Structure formats: structure tokens, C-alpha cells
């Protein structure tokens, strides 16, 4: 499999538009989905065409909001009553905000969200910024394909594991596709911060995929432990050799260009996931983890690779 790597610099403006739109969808989930540990209830579902809130409930109504990148539209569906909102260059995030909530309100869902973007340096409220935004469908689809790749590779690793976990999903605050492994050891976050005290209140490993930024142009897979380990964990057992640990960030990284042109890319990504797990679980002194990898007593599926 040859991976089409789109650099941050190739689609920064379109990516920014999608990030802000994901904030709107995520905040809708934040106010309506049943709460779960580590904010799992607010993550968005990656779909064949984009990403979605998934099914939500408001009093007696069922609704869903989809970001349909493939067809350049947002879909607001309330009890089967559907409205399409066009995704296009020149529209502002304020316009998208107003159109989405107008569609919901006109169908009886009078929902309010905090319009301030979360976990972004950008601080203008989503319902106030009327700056024209960019949307390039072709580049947006290339970015979506990478999110789908991340979903597949993370699922391959975590799905058969016999442990508590959060399956891969799109975290809209940081705009990355991530999943969690949790061994059931409480560890309260040392500061009283709203996001962190719920995200980091027990031991966990986050396996994620990030699309890059102005400082890091190439997308990458990452592995983040909590409690954070600000020490050198560049162990020779970590594979492939291109994987490395940044002790200042307490994260392992594997740049996508290190595996993108290789037919064995999936195997290398899986090696990165498993080898970093072994190092970190030893550092955090997790016990009984061999059980996690006990093979499933099921026949191999015909439709998987």
C-alpha cells in the first residue's frame, strides 16, 4: 500500500476550515451525548465521506450532523427531516454556525453551545468570525483518506485486545484520530483544569494520528502515555528504527513519510504500536498485560486484510 501523504502546507487553510467545523459538531455532541470517561462521548465518527456526530438525542427527537466532504456538504438530519448545507470557499465559520443551528432550531432542537474554540490558539468565537474560509474538496479528501488510514491501523491493533479501551475516533479539539488503552489504575491530574482533569484521571496510552502544523509539515503517528514520562525512552526495541521518543513532549512519533512508500507500511505501523506499548507498560509498571494479547477464538474474516 502506497500512502498519499498530504503535507500541512499543501492544505493548511482547508484543514483549518474542517477543524473549526469539527469543533461545531463536537460541541453539539458535548451538550447531548451521555458522558463517558476521558471525554470519549464527544469524539466524532470518521465515515466513508467525512466525519459525523453519530446518532444523538434531544428530548424526544433523534438527530445527526454529518460533514460530507466527498459531496461538499453538511447534512443535518432530525428524525429523517434532512437539510443540506453547502461546503464552499468564501463562506465564513459564522455562516456555517448559523446555518447548522438554524437547521436544528427549525426542526425543534433549540440547542446552545459554548462558541469558543477548544484546544486551539485561534480564539474568535465560532458564531462571530465572518472571515471567508477556504474549502478545497480534493485536498480535503486526501486528508480524509489519512484519517481513514489511521482509523484502520489503530483498529487493527486495539480491536482484538482484551482490555478496557476507547476505539479510534476523531478528537475535534486537537483534530487527530486517536484511541485509548486503559488498564484501570487511577491517577488524578495534578491541576484543576477542566479538560485535563477529565481526560487524564487514570493511567492510559493514547495512540493517535496527527496531520501536522506550521512547525511540523509531515503528518505522523504518535503514542502518548499518562502519567507523562519526561525521560529518554529511545529504546532499541522500538520498531521501526524511524520511530523516536521526544522526552520534552512525553511522546513517541513515527513520521508518515518514513513508511509511506513502503508496501510493508501497515506492518511497520503495527510494529510501532506494539513495541512502544511494551516499553511504556514496563515504565508504568502495568501488570497482567500479556492477557491483553490472548488470541481471539474466531475464524479469520474473509473481508479483512
C-alpha positions as CSV (number, residue, x, y, z in Angstrom):
1,X,0.0,0.0,0.0
2,X,1.4,3.3,-1.1
3,X,0.2,6.2,1.1
4,X,-0.6,9.6,-0.3
5,X,1.0,12.0,2.2
6,X,-0.5,15.5,2.1
7,X,1.7,17.9,3.9
8,X,0.2,20.5,6.2
9,X,1.5,23.3,4.0
10,X,-0.4,21.9,1.0
11,X,-3.9,22.3,2.5
12,X,-3.5,24.4,5.7
13,X,-6.4,26.7,5.0
14,X,-8.8,23.9,4.1
15,X,-7.7,21.9,7.1
16,X,-8.3,24.9,9.3
17,X,-11.9,25.2,8.0
18,X,-12.5,21.5,8.7
19,X,-11.0,21.8,12.1
20,X,-13.4,24.7,13.0
21,X,-16.4,22.8,11.6
22,X,-15.4,19.7,13.6
23,X,-15.5,22.0,16.7
24,X,-19.1,22.8,16.0
25,X,-20.1,19.2,15.6
26,X,-18.0,18.2,18.6
27,X,-19.6,20.8,20.8
28,X,-23.0,19.6,19.7
29,X,-22.0,16.1,21.0
30,X,-20.6,17.7,24.2
31,X,-24.0,19.0,25.1
32,X,-26.1,16.0,24.1
33,X,-24.2,12.7,24.3
34,X,-24.2,10.7,27.5
35,X,-20.9,11.4,29.4
36,X,-18.1,8.9,29.4
37,X,-14.6,8.9,31.0
38,X,-11.8,10.6,29.1
39,X,-14.3,12.7,27.1
40,X,-15.0,9.6,24.9
41,X,-18.6,10.8,24.3
42,X,-17.5,13.9,22.5
43,X,-15.3,12.3,19.8
44,X,-16.6,12.2,16.2
45,X,-17.0,9.2,14.0
46,X,-14.9,9.0,10.9
47,X,-17.1,7.9,7.9
48,X,-16.5,7.0,4.3
49,X,-17.4,10.6,3.3
50,X,-16.1,12.7,6.2
51,X,-17.0,12.7,9.8
52,X,-20.2,12.7,11.9
53,X,-21.7,13.3,15.3
54,X,-23.3,9.9,15.1
55,X,-26.8,9.4,16.4
56,X,-27.8,11.9,19.1
57,X,-30.9,12.5,21.2
58,X,-32.6,15.8,22.2
59,X,-35.7,15.2,24.4
60,X,-37.9,13.1,22.1
61,X,-36.0,13.7,18.9
62,X,-33.2,11.8,17.2
63,X,-30.7,13.7,15.1
64,X,-27.3,13.6,13.5
65,X,-24.9,16.1,11.8
66,X,-22.6,14.9,9.1
67,X,-19.6,16.5,7.5
68,X,-19.9,15.1,4.0
69,X,-16.5,16.1,2.4
70,X,-16.9,13.9,-0.6
71,X,-20.1,15.7,-1.7
72,X,-19.1,19.2,-0.4
73,X,-21.9,19.5,2.1
74,X,-23.0,19.3,5.7
75,X,-26.1,17.2,6.4
76,X,-28.4,18.0,9.3
77,X,-30.8,15.1,9.9
78,X,-33.6,15.4,12.5
79,X,-35.9,12.4,12.7
80,X,-35.4,11.9,8.9
81,X,-36.1,15.5,8.0
82,X,-32.8,16.4,6.2
83,X,-31.3,19.7,5.3
84,X,-28.1,20.1,3.2
85,X,-25.6,23.0,3.8
86,X,-23.1,23.7,1.0
87,X,-19.4,23.5,1.8
88,X,-17.6,26.0,-0.4
89,X,-14.8,28.6,-0.5
90,X,-15.7,32.1,0.7
91,X,-18.2,31.1,3.4
92,X,-17.2,32.1,7.0
93,X,-17.4,29.9,10.0
94,X,-20.1,32.3,11.3
95,X,-22.2,31.5,8.3
96,X,-21.7,27.7,8.8
97,X,-22.6,28.1,12.5
98,X,-25.8,30.0,11.8
99,X,-26.9,27.6,9.0
100,X,-26.3,24.5,11.2
101,X,-28.1,25.9,14.2
102,X,-30.9,27.3,12.1
103,X,-31.5,23.9,10.6
104,X,-31.6,22.3,14.1
105,X,-33.8,25.1,15.6
106,X,-36.3,25.0,12.7
107,X,-36.8,21.3,13.5
108,X,-37.4,21.8,17.1
109,X,-33.9,21.3,18.6
110,X,-33.1,24.5,20.5
111,X,-29.5,23.7,21.4
112,X,-26.9,26.1,22.6
113,X,-23.1,25.6,22.7
114,X,-20.1,27.4,24.0
115,X,-18.8,29.0,20.8
116,X,-15.2,29.5,21.9
117,X,-12.9,27.0,20.1
118,X,-11.2,24.5,22.4
119,X,-7.5,23.4,22.4
120,X,-6.7,25.9,19.6
121,X,-4.6,29.0,19.5
122,X,-7.4,30.5,17.5
123,X,-9.7,32.3,19.9
124,X,-12.5,34.1,18.0
125,X,-16.0,32.7,18.8
126,X,-17.3,30.4,16.1
127,X,-20.5,32.4,15.8
128,X,-18.7,35.7,15.3
129,X,-15.9,35.3,12.8
130,X,-17.1,36.4,9.3
131,X,-13.7,35.9,7.6
132,X,-14.1,34.0,4.3
133,X,-12.8,30.4,4.7
134,X,-11.2,28.1,2.2
135,X,-12.5,24.7,1.1
136,X,-10.7,22.6,-1.5
137,X,-12.6,19.4,-1.9
138,X,-9.7,17.4,-3.5
139,X,-7.2,18.3,-0.7
140,X,-9.9,17.7,1.9
141,X,-10.4,14.2,0.5
142,X,-6.7,13.5,0.7
143,X,-6.7,14.5,4.3
144,X,-9.8,12.3,5.0
145,X,-8.0,9.3,3.4
146,X,-5.2,9.7,6.0
147,X,-7.8,9.8,8.8
148,X,-9.3,6.6,7.4
149,X,-5.8,5.1,7.3
150,X,-5.3,6.0,10.9
151,X,-8.6,4.5,11.8
152,X,-7.8,1.2,10.1
153,X,-4.3,0.9,11.6
154,X,-5.4,1.8,15.1
155,X,-8.4,-0.6,14.8
156,X,-6.1,-3.4,13.7
157,X,-4.1,-3.0,16.8
158,X,-6.7,-2.3,19.5
159,X,-9.7,-4.2,18.3
160,X,-8.6,-7.7,19.4
161,X,-7.0,-6.6,22.7
162,X,-8.7,-7.9,25.8
163,X,-8.6,-4.7,27.9
164,X,-10.7,-1.6,28.5
165,X,-10.3,0.7,25.6
166,X,-11.8,3.6,23.6
167,X,-11.9,2.7,19.9
168,X,-10.4,5.1,17.3
169,X,-12.3,8.4,16.7
170,X,-11.8,12.0,15.7
171,X,-10.9,14.2,18.7
172,X,-12.0,17.7,17.4
173,X,-10.1,19.8,20.0
174,X,-6.7,18.7,18.6
175,X,-8.1,17.4,15.2
176,X,-6.5,14.0,15.4
177,X,-7.7,10.4,15.2
178,X,-6.9,8.6,18.4
179,X,-7.7,5.6,20.6
180,X,-7.0,4.8,24.2
181,X,-5.9,1.7,26.2
182,X,-6.7,1.9,29.9
183,X,-5.5,-0.7,32.5
184,X,-7.8,0.6,35.3
185,X,-5.3,2.4,37.5
186,X,-6.5,5.8,38.9
187,X,-4.1,8.8,38.7
188,X,-5.7,12.2,39.2
189,X,-4.4,15.1,37.1
190,X,-2.3,17.3,39.4
191,X,-4.0,20.6,38.3
192,X,-7.6,21.7,38.3
193,X,-8.1,22.2,34.6
194,X,-11.5,21.5,33.0
195,X,-10.3,19.4,30.0
196,X,-7.3,17.8,31.6
197,X,-8.9,16.7,34.9
198,X,-11.4,14.5,33.0
199,X,-9.0,13.5,30.2
200,X,-6.2,12.4,32.5
201,X,-7.6,10.9,35.7
202,X,-6.3,7.3,35.2
203,X,-3.3,5.5,33.6
204,X,-3.7,5.3,29.8
205,X,-1.9,5.1,26.5
206,X,-3.1,7.2,23.6
207,X,-2.4,6.1,20.1
208,X,-3.0,8.9,17.7
209,X,-2.5,10.3,14.2
210,X,-1.9,14.0,13.7
211,X,-2.0,15.9,10.4
212,X,0.9,18.3,11.3
213,X,1.1,22.1,11.7
214,X,3.3,25.1,10.8
215,X,6.3,23.7,12.7
216,X,5.8,20.0,11.6
217,X,4.8,19.7,7.9
218,X,4.6,15.9,7.7
219,X,1.7,14.0,9.4
220,X,2.7,11.4,12.0
221,X,1.5,8.7,14.3
222,X,2.1,9.3,18.0
223,X,1.9,7.4,21.3
224,X,1.3,9.4,24.5
225,X,1.4,7.8,28.0
226,X,-0.3,9.1,31.1
227,X,1.2,9.6,33.6
228,X,3.6,11.5,31.4
229,X,7.1,10.2,31.1
230,X,9.5,13.1,30.6
231,X,12.6,10.9,30.3
232,X,14.6,9.3,27.5
233,X,12.7,6.2,26.2
234,X,14.5,5.8,23.0
235,X,14.9,2.1,23.4
236,X,16.4,-0.1,20.7
237,X,13.4,-2.4,20.9
238,X,11.2,0.3,19.4
239,X,10.5,-0.5,15.8
240,X,10.7,0.6,13.1
241,X,14.1,2.4,13.6
242,X,12.5,5.7,12.4
243,X,10.3,5.8,15.5
244,X,11.6,8.0,18.2
245,X,10.7,9.4,21.7
246,X,10.6,13.2,22.4
247,X,11.1,13.4,26.1
248,X,10.1,17.1,26.1
249,X,6.6,16.1,24.9
250,X,6.4,12.7,26.5
251,X,5.5,11.1,23.2
252,X,6.7,8.6,20.6
253,X,6.5,9.7,17.0
254,X,6.6,7.9,13.7
255,X,6.5,10.3,10.7
256,X,4.3,9.1,7.9
257,X,6.9,9.7,5.3
258,X,9.0,7.0,7.0
259,X,6.5,4.3,5.9
260,X,4.5,5.9,3.1
261,X,6.4,4.5,0.1
262,X,6.7,1.0,1.6
263,X,4.5,-1.9,0.7
264,X,5.0,-3.1,4.2
265,X,3.8,0.1,5.7
266,X,1.0,-1.5,7.7
267,X,3.4,-4.0,9.3
268,X,5.7,-1.2,10.3
269,X,2.9,0.9,11.9
270,X,1.8,-2.2,13.8
271,X,5.4,-2.8,15.0
272,X,5.5,0.8,16.2
273,X,2.3,0.4,18.2
274,X,3.3,-2.9,19.8
275,X,6.9,-2.1,20.6
276,X,6.1,1.2,22.2
277,X,3.4,-0.5,24.2
278,X,5.9,-2.9,25.7
279,X,8.3,-0.1,26.7
280,X,5.7,2.1,28.2
281,X,3.8,-0.6,30.1
282,X,7.1,-1.6,31.7
283,X,7.9,2.0,32.6
284,X,4.4,2.4,34.2
285,X,4.6,-1.0,35.8
286,X,1.4,-2.3,34.4
287,X,0.8,-5.9,35.4
288,X,-1.2,-8.6,33.6
289,X,-0.9,-7.1,30.2
290,X,0.1,-10.3,28.4
291,X,-3.5,-11.3,28.8
292,X,-4.5,-8.4,26.5
293,X,-2.9,-10.1,23.5
294,X,-4.5,-13.5,24.0
295,X,-5.7,-14.6,20.5
296,X,-9.5,-14.5,19.8
297,X,-11.1,-17.8,19.3
298,X,-12.7,-16.8,16.0
299,X,-12.1,-17.7,12.4
300,X,-10.3,-15.2,10.2
301,X,-12.7,-12.9,8.4
302,X,-12.8,-13.1,4.6
303,X,-13.1,-9.4,4.1
304,X,-10.1,-8.1,6.1
305,X,-6.5,-7.6,5.1
